[in-house]
Amino acid sequence: MGNQGAHTSRPHHGGGREDCWSEGATETLIDAWGDRYVQLNRGNLRQKDWKEVADAVNARQNGVKPRRTDIQCKNRVDTLKKKYKAEKGQAGAFKVAFLLSSRSPCWNQRRYSVEQKNNTVTEESAYKELARAILRFGEIYERIESSKQQQMMELEKQRMEFTKDLEFQRMNMFMEAQVELEKMKRPTKYAPSAGKKL
C-alpha cells in the first residue's frame, strides 16, 4: 500500500516521458550537449558524442537515479529544442517568466480541484523545472547562434579583404602591362626615321 506512492521514478509509471529528469541532470545534459554542439560547428552529434553526453549526466548523478542512455539524452534534448522553439515563437519570454513565478493562482484554478492540491504542487514544480531547462537551453542555443553569426561575419570580412587585394593586384598587373606595351611601341615608331637619315 505504501510502496505505490513511494517510488515515483519508475519508467513506466506516471504521465510523461520526461518527468523523471531532474533539474540538475537536465542542466548537466544541456551543458554537455552544448559543448559538443559548438565543437562540431552546429553539426549533428554522432552516437559516440551522445554516449559521452550520457556519461557526463551519469557522472553528475552519482548513480542516485537510473542511468541515462545516449538515446534518452538525445530524446530529452530534442524535446527541449521543440519546447524552446515553440516558446520562442509565441513570445516565450513572457510565458516562461510566468511559469517561473513563485505563485500562480490562475494556473492552479484552471485544471485542479481542492482535493488534488498535492498533485498541483508537483505539477507546478515540474513545469517550473521544465521552464528553467528551456531557459538554460535557450541561453546555450542563442550563444551558439551568436558565435556562428560572428564567425560568418569574420569570414565575410576576410573574403572581402581577399577580393579587394586580388582586385588591386589585378589592376597593378594591368597597368604594368600597359606601360610595358607603350614602351615596346615607342622604338618601332622612331626606328624608320632614324634609318632614313642614314
VENMOVEN-V428426 format. One record per helix or strand of 3 or more residues. SS is the DSSP state (H for helix, E for strand). FROM is the first residue (numbers start at 0). TO is the last residue. If there is no record, write none. Layout:
ss & from & to
SS & FROM & TO
SS & FROM & TO
//
This chain:
ss & from & to
H & 2 & 5
H & 22 & 38
H & 46 & 60
H & 69 & 88
H & 91 & 99
H & 104 & 110
H & 113 & 196
//
